[in-house]
Amino acid sequence: MSKKMIITVAAGAGAVAAMAAGAGHSSAAVAEGTYNYCVQTQYGSSVEERCNEYRVEGDKLIGPANTPLTLISTPNGAYADIEPVSRVTFIKTADGYKAINSVLGVPIATSTFNPVAD
């Protein structure tokens, strides 16, 4: 396994797991509701997708572990810092949001964050 692949796999797994921790302050531009959060991680030439249901309540992003992250508004969506070194940034799209997972400012995975139909 190449060094780049190991770093990508480890960082991607860390970003997904880190969604259980949170910090920050403010109100979010992401609408309240239930979302399907799907993280796509590349392993060499293949892509693995893992999806979980999350909800937004006010400025809180709440995942399967029920540990809220605080969403910070941006002109095009919001972001949530995952201490100590990760962040997920939500950018508004026609279907919901594009989510970019980053570690130390380096994007490691692209995700979708789309509303669950009622």
Salt bridges, closest charged atoms under 4 A:
GLU48 OE2 - ARG50 NE 2.42
GLU57 OE2 - ARG55 NE 2.68
ASP81 OD1 - ARG87 NE 2.56
